[in-house]
Amino acid sequence: MNNSIDKIKHYCGIVGIHSLSERNIPQDLFFPLFSLQHRGQEGAGISYLNNGKLVTYKDLGMVSDVLGRYLEEDRKSTVGIGHVRYSTTGGNQVENVQPIQASCNKGDISIAHNGNFSNSDFLKSKLTEKGAIFGCTTDSELVLHLIAHSMQDTFYKALKETLCYLEGAFSMVMVREDNLYIMRDPMGFRPLYIGQKDGFTVCASESCALDILDITDYRSVEPGELIVVNSNGIQSEIFATAKRKAQCSFELIYFARPDSQIFDTSVYASRLQMGRVLAQQDGDEIENFDLVMSVPDSGNTAALGYAKESGLSYELGLTRNHYTGRSFILPTQKKRELAVKMKLHPVKEIVKDKRIVLVDDSLVRGTTSSIIVKLLRSAGAKEVHVRLSAPEINGPCYYGIDVPTKEELISTTKTPEEIAKHIGADSVKFLPVDKLKTCFDKSEDFCYACFNNDYPVEPKTGKDK
């Protein structure tokens, strides 16, 4: 991932594991969480059953830093969950790192959640009126409060009732006693996979996290599906249905790893096709270009697709430093430029005197793009034509992607021609929504709200009834 200061930021990845026989579950959780590190770098944590008690360990930082000690310890268990986090709701503080564990009238419970509840303000307002006290600011804690407040006579009934109160996006895993609960919202906003091998069951946000544990027999958790895994095996039911699916198109454009399957779709193949369609859109204009480059790493596959379709040479004209960690907002333009230079550096021998097609996944504020174009100009590029495999971003997301406010989005105030002038490029072209849809099978099953403002679920405030 590019992770630059102009990017839409990452959010979360989740893992759940159950084994019919005792094994080192904390160690088993480490490897798939490491595979999902691209989905969140602010914090990591695990919960697991140890001698009949639920144990949670979490902290700010990367998976290797927070959970590396579990590679040297042998903690026998049968069930556990894990989480990597970027804060789409709630600040970057240890209280908001997941999993979240609580003891209540329904027992000891731990939960990990990917997504955002679009009615979180409404639910929190109602629970606060009933006397609920919140220990963190992430909306995932709402689930535990709703379960505790339920008047149902069993935990399972309370959980099902709670799920029907939630709106928006949620792929979740939960541990209670020796039970692993797996849930996905009825519209299927966020990806979630489940697989098993020899009495060992694993679920995770992306298939790459199952691959690392040699789980090859897997499937998508269905929208609206609730799965319980315990010593009796796997039980599943559909707790709710929706009129439509709303799988996040940005998962395929940017977030997921290219070697993953999500939504039963190859991420790599989808991005390759986006690049091909971008090239088709340029048509005869391609004769005016010398080579194709990507903004690494998230633009790589689309750039390769562009090159394959256009016949232009694909060159690695930008080198990325993989050891800089996450970027952050810096106070001055000079420092912002330095932050990008620490991550990306042009190869002068490739770009000098060349008319370059620069492929990236998206353009949000334009801050980083302008710095990259300036870097290429300084390295001697003759022309820089920016191509984006995402459509113009025209609105915020309420379902788990940290898209800035509408006022901050450059496409809401500028045309592509004006954006090109603003970032110093010779031209800027986006992949239109109708063209993006041609890159997906069952394109009607996807959400494009941040591009076309067609929100499948409207947010509900605390004042709504």
C-alpha positions as CSV (number, residue, x, y, z in Angstrom):
1,M,0.0,0.0,0.0
2,N,1.1,3.5,-0.6
3,N,0.0,4.9,2.8
4,S,0.8,8.4,1.8
5,I,-0.7,11.5,3.5
6,D,-3.1,12.0,0.6
7,K,-4.5,8.5,0.8
8,I,-7.8,7.2,2.1
9,K,-6.6,5.5,5.3
10,H,-6.8,1.9,6.3
11,Y,-9.3,0.6,8.8
12,C,-9.4,-3.0,10.2
13,G,-8.7,-6.6,9.7
14,I,-10.1,-9.5,11.8
15,V,-9.3,-13.1,12.4
16,G,-11.1,-15.9,14.3
17,I,-9.8,-19.4,15.1
18,H,-11.4,-22.5,16.6
19,S,-9.7,-25.9,17.1
20,L,-11.3,-29.2,18.2
21,S,-8.0,-30.0,20.0
22,E,-5.8,-27.7,22.1
23,R,-3.1,-25.9,20.3
24,N,-1.1,-22.7,20.5
25,I,-4.0,-20.4,19.4
26,P,-2.2,-17.1,20.2
27,Q,0.7,-18.1,17.8
28,D,-1.9,-19.3,15.2
29,L,-3.5,-15.8,15.4
30,F,-0.2,-14.0,14.9
31,F,0.4,-15.2,11.3
32,P,-2.9,-14.3,9.7
33,L,-2.9,-11.0,11.5
34,F,0.5,-10.3,10.1
35,S,-0.9,-11.1,6.7
36,L,-3.6,-8.5,7.3
37,Q,-1.2,-5.8,8.5
38,H,-2.0,-3.7,5.4
39,R,-5.5,-3.2,6.8
40,G,-4.4,-1.4,9.9
41,Q,-1.1,-0.3,11.5
42,E,-2.2,1.7,14.6
43,G,-2.9,-1.2,16.9
44,A,-3.2,-5.0,17.2
45,G,-4.6,-7.4,19.7
46,I,-5.8,-10.9,20.5
47,S,-8.3,-12.6,22.8
48,Y,-8.2,-16.3,23.6
49,L,-9.5,-18.9,26.1
50,N,-6.8,-19.9,28.6
51,N,-7.7,-22.5,31.2
52,G,-11.3,-21.6,31.0
53,K,-10.7,-17.8,31.3
54,L,-10.8,-15.2,28.5
55,V,-7.5,-13.4,28.1
56,T,-7.0,-10.3,26.0
57,Y,-3.7,-8.7,25.1
58,K,-3.5,-5.6,22.9
59,D,-1.5,-2.4,22.4
60,L,-0.6,0.3,19.9
61,G,1.8,-0.7,17.2
62,M,2.4,-3.2,14.5
63,V,1.6,-6.9,14.8
64,S,5.3,-8.0,15.1
65,D,5.9,-5.5,17.9
66,V,2.7,-6.1,19.9
67,L,2.3,-9.8,19.5
68,G,5.8,-11.0,18.6
69,R,6.3,-12.5,22.1
70,Y,3.6,-15.0,21.4
71,L,5.9,-16.7,18.9
72,E,8.1,-17.7,21.9
73,E,5.3,-18.7,24.3
74,D,3.2,-21.9,24.2
75,R,-0.4,-21.0,25.3
76,K,-2.7,-23.9,24.8
77,S,-6.2,-23.0,23.8
78,T,-9.1,-23.9,21.5
79,V,-10.5,-20.6,20.5
80,G,-9.3,-17.0,19.9
81,I,-9.8,-13.9,17.8
82,G,-7.5,-11.1,16.6
83,H,-7.7,-7.6,15.2
84,V,-5.5,-5.1,13.4
85,R,-6.8,-1.5,13.5
86,Y,-6.9,1.8,11.9
87,S,-9.3,4.2,13.6
88,T,-12.2,5.0,11.3
89,T,-14.2,5.9,14.5
90,G,-12.6,6.5,17.8
91,G,-9.1,8.0,18.3
92,N,-5.8,6.3,18.2
93,Q,-5.6,5.3,21.9
94,V,-5.0,1.9,23.5
95,E,-8.6,1.8,24.9
96,N,-9.9,1.7,21.3
97,V,-7.6,-1.1,20.2
98,Q,-9.5,-4.4,19.7
99,P,-10.6,-7.0,20.6
100,I,-12.8,-5.4,23.3
101,Q,-13.5,-7.7,26.2
102,A,-16.3,-7.2,28.8
103,S,-17.9,-9.2,31.6
104,C,-21.7,-8.8,31.9
105,N,-24.9,-10.6,32.7
106,K,-24.3,-12.7,29.6
107,G,-20.8,-13.8,30.6
108,D,-17.3,-12.9,29.5
109,I,-17.3,-11.8,25.9
110,S,-14.7,-10.5,23.5
111,I,-15.4,-8.9,20.1
112,A,-13.4,-7.7,17.0
113,H,-15.1,-5.7,14.3
114,N,-14.4,-4.5,10.8
115,G,-16.7,-1.7,9.5
116,N,-18.8,1.1,10.8
117,F,-22.3,1.2,12.1
118,S,-24.1,3.9,10.3
119,N,-26.6,4.3,13.2
120,S,-23.9,4.3,15.9
121,D,-24.8,7.8,17.2
122,F,-28.4,6.8,17.4
123,L,-27.7,3.6,19.3
124,K,-25.2,5.3,21.7
125,S,-27.8,8.0,22.5
126,K,-30.4,5.4,23.4
127,L,-28.0,3.3,25.5
128,T,-26.7,6.4,27.3
129,E,-30.3,7.3,28.2
130,K,-30.6,3.8,29.8
131,G,-27.5,4.4,31.9
132,A,-24.8,2.7,29.8
133,I,-21.2,3.8,30.5
134,F,-18.8,3.6,27.6
135,G,-15.1,2.8,28.2
136,C,-13.9,3.8,24.7
137,T,-15.0,5.8,21.7
138,T,-15.1,3.0,19.1
139,D,-18.6,2.0,17.9
140,S,-17.7,-1.7,18.3
141,E,-18.4,-1.4,22.1
142,L,-22.1,-0.9,21.2
143,V,-22.5,-4.6,20.5
144,L,-21.5,-5.6,24.0
145,H,-23.9,-3.0,25.5
146,L,-26.8,-4.2,23.4
147,I,-26.2,-7.8,24.3
148,A,-26.0,-6.9,28.0
149,H,-29.2,-4.9,27.8
150,S,-31.1,-7.6,26.0
151,M,-34.0,-9.3,27.9
152,Q,-33.6,-12.5,25.9
153,D,-33.1,-15.6,28.0
154,T,-30.1,-17.0,26.2
155,F,-26.9,-15.5,24.9
156,Y,-27.6,-16.7,21.3
157,K,-31.0,-15.1,21.3
158,A,-29.5,-11.8,22.7
159,L,-26.9,-11.8,20.0
160,K,-29.4,-12.3,17.2
161,E,-31.5,-9.5,18.6
162,T,-28.5,-7.2,18.8
163,L,-27.5,-8.0,15.2
164,C,-30.9,-6.8,14.0
165,Y,-30.4,-3.4,15.7
166,L,-27.2,-2.7,13.8
167,E,-27.2,-0.8,10.5
168,G,-24.3,-0.3,8.1
169,A,-21.2,-2.4,7.8
170,F,-20.0,-5.1,10.1
171,S,-17.9,-8.2,9.7
172,M,-17.3,-9.4,13.3
173,V,-15.8,-12.3,15.3
174,M,-16.7,-12.9,18.9
175,V,-15.5,-15.3,21.7
176,R,-17.7,-16.5,24.5
177,E,-16.6,-19.7,26.4
178,D,-15.5,-22.3,23.8
179,N,-17.6,-20.7,21.1
180,L,-16.4,-18.7,18.1
181,Y,-19.2,-16.5,16.6
182,I,-18.8,-15.1,13.1
183,M,-21.1,-12.5,11.7
184,R,-21.5,-10.4,8.5
185,D,-24.0,-7.6,7.9
186,P,-26.9,-8.3,5.5
187,M,-25.5,-6.1,2.7
188,G,-22.1,-7.6,2.9
189,F,-20.1,-4.3,2.9
190,R,-16.9,-5.8,4.3
191,P,-15.3,-9.1,3.1
192,L,-15.1,-12.1,5.4
193,Y,-13.9,-15.7,4.7
194,I,-14.1,-19.0,6.6
195,G,-12.3,-22.2,6.0
196,Q,-11.3,-25.4,7.8
197,K,-8.9,-28.2,7.8
198,D,-8.8,-31.3,10.1
199,G,-11.0,-29.8,12.9
200,F,-9.2,-26.4,12.6
201,T,-11.5,-23.5,11.6
202,V,-10.2,-20.1,10.6
203,C,-12.1,-17.0,9.5
204,A,-10.4,-13.7,8.3
205,S,-11.1,-10.6,6.4
206,E,-9.1,-11.8,3.3
207,S,-8.2,-15.2,1.9
208,C,-4.4,-14.4,2.1
209,A,-4.8,-14.7,5.9
210,L,-6.1,-18.3,5.5
211,D,-3.5,-19.2,2.9
212,I,-0.7,-18.6,5.4
213,L,-2.2,-21.3,7.7
214,D,-2.5,-23.7,4.7
215,I,-6.3,-23.4,4.8
216,T,-7.3,-24.0,1.2
217,D,-11.0,-25.1,1.6
218,Y,-12.7,-21.8,2.2
219,R,-15.7,-19.7,1.2
220,S,-17.2,-16.3,1.8
221,V,-19.3,-15.8,4.9
222,E,-22.7,-14.9,3.4
223,P,-24.3,-11.5,3.9
224,G,-26.5,-11.7,7.0
225,E,-24.9,-15.0,8.1
226,L,-24.3,-16.0,11.7
227,I,-21.9,-18.9,12.3
228,V,-21.2,-20.6,15.6
229,V,-18.1,-22.9,15.8
230,N,-17.6,-25.1,18.9
231,S,-16.8,-28.7,19.8
232,N,-20.1,-29.7,18.2
233,G,-18.9,-28.5,14.8
234,I,-20.2,-25.6,12.7
235,Q,-23.7,-24.2,12.8
236,S,-25.0,-21.5,10.5
237,E,-28.1,-19.5,9.9
238,I,-29.1,-16.3,8.1
239,F,-30.2,-13.9,10.7
240,A,-31.4,-11.2,8.3
241,T,-31.7,-10.5,4.6
242,A,-31.4,-7.3,2.6
243,K,-33.0,-6.2,-0.7
244,R,-29.5,-5.7,-2.2
245,K,-25.8,-6.3,-1.6
246,A,-23.4,-3.4,-1.1
247,Q,-19.9,-4.9,-1.3
248,C,-17.3,-2.1,-1.0
249,S,-15.8,-1.4,-4.4
250,F,-12.8,0.3,-2.8
251,E,-11.8,-3.0,-1.3
252,L,-10.9,-4.2,-4.8
253,I,-9.5,-0.8,-6.0
254,Y,-7.2,-0.3,-3.1
255,F,-7.5,-1.9,0.3
256,A,-7.2,-5.7,-0.2
257,R,-3.9,-7.4,-0.9
258,P,-3.5,-8.2,-4.6
259,D,-3.0,-11.9,-3.9
260,S,-6.3,-12.1,-2.0
261,Q,-9.7,-13.3,-2.9
262,I,-12.5,-11.1,-1.6
263,F,-16.2,-11.1,-2.5
264,D,-15.3,-14.3,-4.4
265,T,-13.3,-12.1,-6.7
266,S,-9.5,-12.0,-7.5
267,V,-8.2,-8.7,-6.4
268,Y,-5.3,-8.9,-8.8
269,A,-7.5,-9.7,-11.8
270,S,-9.9,-6.9,-11.0
271,R,-7.1,-4.3,-10.8
272,L,-5.5,-5.6,-13.9
273,Q,-8.8,-5.0,-15.7
274,M,-9.1,-1.5,-14.3
275,G,-5.8,-0.7,-15.9
276,R,-6.8,-2.2,-19.2
277,V,-10.0,-0.1,-19.2
278,L,-8.0,3.0,-18.4
279,A,-5.9,2.4,-21.4
280,Q,-8.9,1.8,-23.6
281,Q,-10.3,5.1,-22.4
282,D,-7.2,6.9,-23.6
283,G,-7.5,5.4,-27.1
284,D,-5.3,7.1,-29.8
285,E,-3.9,9.4,-27.1
286,I,-1.5,6.5,-26.1
287,E,0.6,7.3,-29.2
288,N,1.7,10.5,-27.4
289,F,3.1,8.6,-24.3
290,D,6.5,6.8,-23.9
291,L,6.0,4.6,-20.8
292,V,3.8,3.6,-18.0
293,M,4.7,3.9,-14.3
294,S,2.8,3.2,-11.1
295,V,2.7,4.9,-7.7
296,P,3.8,1.9,-5.6
297,D,2.4,-0.3,-4.3
298,S,-1.3,0.1,-4.7
299,G,-1.0,1.4,-8.3
300,N,1.2,-1.5,-9.5
301,T,-1.4,-3.9,-10.8
302,A,-3.5,-1.4,-12.6
303,A,-0.4,0.1,-14.2
304,L,0.6,-3.3,-15.4
305,G,-2.9,-3.7,-16.9
306,Y,-2.6,-0.3,-18.7
307,A,0.8,-1.4,-20.1
308,K,-0.5,-4.7,-21.3
309,E,-3.5,-3.1,-23.1
310,S,-1.6,-0.1,-24.5
311,G,1.6,-1.9,-25.6
312,L,3.7,0.7,-23.7
313,S,6.6,-0.3,-21.6
314,Y,5.9,-0.7,-17.9
315,E,8.8,0.8,-15.9
316,L,9.6,0.9,-12.2
317,G,10.3,4.6,-12.2
318,L,9.4,5.3,-8.6
319,T,11.3,3.4,-5.8
320,R,9.5,3.0,-2.5
321,N,11.2,2.9,0.8
322,H,9.3,0.1,2.8
323,Y,10.8,1.1,6.1
324,T,9.3,4.5,6.7
325,G,6.1,3.3,8.5
326,R,2.9,5.2,8.3
327,S,2.9,8.7,7.0
328,F,1.2,11.4,9.0
329,I,0.0,15.0,8.5
330,L,2.9,17.4,8.8
331,P,2.5,21.1,9.5
332,T,4.4,22.7,6.6
333,Q,4.6,22.1,2.9
334,K,8.4,21.6,3.1
335,K,8.0,18.8,5.7
336,R,5.1,17.2,3.7
337,E,7.4,17.1,0.7
338,L,10.2,15.6,2.7
339,A,7.8,12.9,4.1
340,V,6.9,11.9,0.5
341,K,10.6,11.9,-0.6
342,M,11.3,9.6,2.3
343,K,8.8,7.1,0.9
344,L,9.2,7.6,-2.9
345,H,12.1,8.5,-5.1
346,P,12.3,8.7,-8.9
347,V,14.8,6.7,-11.0
348,K,16.2,9.5,-13.1
349,E,17.5,7.2,-15.8
350,I,13.9,6.0,-16.5
351,V,12.0,9.2,-16.3
352,K,14.3,11.8,-17.9
353,D,12.9,13.3,-21.1
354,K,10.0,10.8,-21.0
355,R,6.2,11.4,-21.5
356,I,4.9,9.4,-18.6
357,V,1.6,7.8,-17.8
358,L,1.5,7.7,-14.0
359,V,-1.1,5.2,-12.7
360,D,-2.4,5.4,-9.1
361,D,-5.5,4.0,-7.4
362,S,-7.2,7.2,-6.3
363,L,-6.9,10.9,-5.8
364,V,-8.3,12.4,-2.6
365,R,-7.0,15.8,-1.7
366,G,-4.3,16.1,-4.3
367,T,-1.6,16.8,-1.7
368,T,0.7,13.8,-2.3
369,S,0.0,13.7,-6.1
370,S,1.3,17.2,-6.5
371,I,4.5,16.3,-4.7
372,I,5.0,13.2,-6.8
373,V,4.5,15.1,-10.0
374,K,7.0,17.7,-8.8
375,L,9.5,14.9,-8.0
376,L,9.2,13.5,-11.5
377,R,9.5,16.9,-13.1
378,S,12.7,17.5,-11.0
379,A,14.0,14.2,-12.3
380,G,13.6,15.4,-15.9
381,A,10.2,14.0,-16.9
382,K,9.0,15.8,-20.0
383,E,5.3,15.2,-19.4
384,V,3.3,13.5,-16.6
385,H,-0.2,12.2,-17.3
386,V,-2.0,10.9,-14.1
387,R,-4.5,8.1,-14.5
388,L,-6.6,6.8,-11.6
389,S,-8.2,3.4,-11.4
390,A,-10.9,4.8,-9.1
391,P,-13.6,7.2,-10.1
392,E,-13.7,10.7,-8.7
393,I,-14.4,10.6,-5.0
394,N,-17.4,12.9,-4.3
395,G,-18.6,12.0,-0.8
396,P,-17.7,10.5,2.6
397,C,-18.1,6.9,3.5
398,Y,-20.2,5.8,6.5
399,Y,-19.3,2.1,6.4
400,G,-15.7,1.9,7.5
401,I,-13.5,3.8,5.0
402,D,-11.9,7.0,6.4
403,V,-12.9,9.3,3.5
404,P,-12.5,13.0,4.3
405,T,-15.4,15.4,4.5
406,K,-16.9,16.5,1.2
407,E,-15.3,19.9,1.5
408,E,-11.8,18.3,1.6
409,L,-12.3,16.2,-1.5
410,I,-10.6,17.8,-4.5
411,S,-13.1,16.3,-7.0
412,T,-16.0,18.2,-5.3
413,T,-14.5,21.6,-6.2
414,K,-12.4,21.0,-9.3
415,T,-12.8,19.4,-12.7
416,P,-10.2,16.9,-13.9
417,E,-8.6,19.7,-16.0
418,E,-8.5,22.0,-12.9
419,I,-7.0,19.1,-10.8
420,A,-4.3,18.6,-13.4
421,K,-3.4,22.3,-13.2
422,H,-3.5,22.2,-9.4
423,I,-1.1,19.2,-9.1
424,G,1.1,20.2,-11.9
425,A,0.2,17.3,-14.3
426,D,-0.3,17.6,-18.0
427,S,-3.6,15.7,-17.7
428,V,-5.7,13.8,-15.1
429,K,-8.2,11.1,-16.0
430,F,-10.3,9.0,-13.7
431,L,-12.0,5.6,-14.3
432,P,-15.8,6.5,-14.6
433,V,-18.2,4.5,-12.4
434,D,-19.8,2.9,-15.4
435,K,-16.4,1.7,-16.6
436,L,-15.4,0.5,-13.2
437,K,-18.5,-1.7,-13.1
438,T,-17.4,-3.5,-16.2
439,C,-14.4,-4.7,-14.1
440,F,-16.5,-6.6,-11.7
441,D,-18.7,-9.7,-12.0
442,K,-22.2,-9.0,-10.6
443,S,-21.4,-5.3,-10.5
444,E,-24.8,-4.6,-9.1
445,D,-23.7,-6.2,-5.8
446,F,-21.2,-3.4,-5.0
447,C,-21.4,-0.1,-3.2
448,Y,-20.2,3.0,-5.1
449,A,-21.5,5.6,-2.7
450,C,-18.2,7.6,-2.3
451,F,-18.2,8.0,-6.1
452,N,-21.9,8.6,-6.9
453,N,-23.4,9.5,-3.5
454,D,-25.9,6.6,-3.8
455,Y,-25.8,5.5,-0.2
456,P,-27.4,2.1,0.4
457,V,-27.9,2.9,4.1
458,E,-28.2,6.5,5.3
459,P,-26.5,7.5,8.6
460,K,-28.8,7.9,11.6
461,T,-28.0,10.5,14.2
462,G,-28.8,10.5,17.9
463,K,-31.8,12.7,17.2
464,D,-33.4,10.4,14.7
465,K,-36.3,8.3,15.9
